[in-house]
Amino acid sequence: MKTNQTTENQPEMASLLLGAGFALASLIILPAVAQRIGMGSSLTIALRGALMRAANRF
């Protein structure tokens, strides 16, 4: 019974980790990289929005 419960939680855990990864990327990694390469703030905000929308899909 324990293995059945574990396999049912696998997709939820995967989507949670993927969403957290997208959130981390959009809030921390993307602005740091954008500042490093000199990307404009409007483009950075647009990319952050795209990453957050992708995170909401999972």
C-alpha positions as CSV (number, residue, x, y, z in Angstrom):
1,M,0.0,0.0,0.0
2,K,2.9,2.4,0.7
3,T,4.3,1.9,-2.8
4,N,1.0,2.8,-4.4
5,Q,0.8,6.0,-2.4
6,T,4.4,6.9,-3.4
7,T,3.7,6.4,-7.1
8,E,0.6,8.5,-6.9
9,N,2.6,11.4,-5.4
10,Q,5.3,11.3,-8.0
11,P,3.6,13.5,-10.6
12,E,2.7,16.0,-7.9
13,M,6.2,16.2,-6.5
14,A,7.7,16.5,-10.0
15,S,5.4,19.4,-10.9
16,L,6.1,21.1,-7.5
17,L,9.8,20.8,-8.1
18,L,9.5,22.1,-11.7
19,G,7.3,25.0,-10.5
20,A,9.8,25.9,-7.8
21,G,12.6,25.7,-10.3
22,F,10.9,28.1,-12.6
23,A,10.1,30.5,-9.7
24,L,13.8,30.4,-8.6
25,A,14.9,31.0,-12.1
26,S,12.6,34.0,-12.7
27,L,13.2,35.7,-9.3
28,I,16.9,35.1,-8.7
29,I,18.8,33.6,-11.6
30,L,17.2,35.6,-14.5
31,P,17.8,39.1,-13.0
32,A,21.4,38.2,-12.1
33,V,22.1,37.0,-15.6
34,A,20.3,39.9,-17.2
35,Q,22.3,42.4,-15.2
36,R,25.5,40.6,-16.0
37,I,25.0,40.7,-19.8
38,G,23.4,44.1,-19.8
39,M,19.9,43.1,-20.8
40,G,17.2,45.8,-20.6
41,S,14.8,45.8,-17.7
42,S,11.7,45.6,-19.9
43,L,13.1,42.4,-21.6
44,T,14.0,41.0,-18.2
45,I,10.4,41.6,-16.9
46,A,9.0,40.0,-20.0
47,L,11.1,36.9,-19.6
48,R,10.2,36.8,-15.9
49,G,6.5,36.9,-16.8
50,A,7.0,34.1,-19.3
51,L,8.8,31.9,-16.7
52,M,6.1,32.5,-14.1
53,R,3.3,31.6,-16.7
54,A,5.2,28.4,-17.5
55,A,5.5,27.6,-13.8
56,N,1.7,28.0,-13.4
57,R,1.1,25.4,-16.1
58,F,2.7,22.7,-14.1
